[in-house]
């Protein structure tokens, strides 16, 4: 397995544990269709359906993980989440709805620096 793929899997595992520790209930991981992918699908403490995109880089990279969330990637992420939500209406709480989150991870030695961006803006994407 290529190093960047292994780092991505490690980052998604770390993000999943972070979410669980913060009261999220994981519904599904690595939802993959020809038209898009969702890394983590979960309920938050308030029963809002949350779609989470995870971006992981090592500290030696000249970029930050946030730099990988381009407008086109956000647009595709939002479209994939909307298709999933529409296909699974029972998972969407009518009062709480659903939202898009991004978790970025920077691997520093044997640990991660984590940032959790909730309810990201998609109107400019």
N, C-alpha and C positions, 0 to 999 in steps of 0.2 A: 504494500500500500504506500502511495506517495505521502511524503511528510505533511504536505498541506492538507490532504484529506484526513489524515490521522489527527492533526491539530483541530480541524473543523469538528470532527466527531467528539474529541475531548472537550472542546468548547461547548458543544450542544449538551453533553452530559453534565457539565458543570452548571450551565444555565438552567437545566431541568432541576437539579438539586437546589439551586438558589431559589427558584420559583416555589418548590415544595416547602422549603424552610420559611418562605414568606406567605404561606397560607394558600397557595394556588393548588388546584386539583388538575392534574395532567389528564387530558382526554385522549390525545393522540400525538404522535411524533412522526416526523418525516412523511407527511402526506404528500404524495408525488403523483402528478398527472402530466400528460404531455403539455398542457397549457400553464403549468406552474407548480410550485412547491411551497409548503408551509412547514417550517422547522418544528414548531411546538404549538399545539392548540390546547388551551387550558381555561378553567374558570378561575377568576380571582376571588377574593374573600366576599365580594358583594354579588357574586354569581353572574358577573359580566363575562361573556365569552371573549377570550383574548387570543389573538393570533400573534405569535412571537417570531420575529426574524432574528437569528443569531449570527453575528459577525465576529470572527476570531482572527487575530494576528499575533505574531510574536513581537517582543519588544525591539528586536533588531530590524524590523521593517521600517522603511522610511515613511510609511503611511500610518494613519490611525484607522481602526476598524470602521469608524463612522464614515470615513472617506469612501468606503465601498457601497454606501447607501445612496446611489445616484437617483436622480428624479425618475429615470426609466425603471429602475429596480423597485422603487417605492410604488410606482404606478402598477407594475406587474404584481407586486405583493398585495396591494389593495384589491386588485381585480380578482386574484386567486382567493383571497379571504372572502370577498363578496360572493363569489360563486359557491364556495364551501358553505357559507352561512345560508344562502338561498336554498341549497340542496339539503340542508339539515336544520329546518326551522324549529324542531323540538329542542335543539341545543341553544337557541337564541332566546333569552329571557326577554319578553316584550318590554318590560320596564327598564331593563339594564342594557339591552342590545349587545353590540360587540365593538371591539376596538383593535387597533394595531399598536403593538409595542415592538421596540427593537432593543435587544441586549447586545452590547459590545463587550468583547473580552480581549485583553492584552495579556499574553502569557509572559510572565517575568520569572525566570528560573523555573521553579516547580509550583508556582501559584498563578492566579489570575487577578488582574485588576478588572473590575466589572462596572459597567454603567448600564442602567435600565431607563430607557426613554419610553414613557407611557403616553398612549394616545397620540401618536405622531401625526403631524399635519400632512394631509394628502391633497389638499386643494391646489397647492402650487406644483404638484407633481405632473 
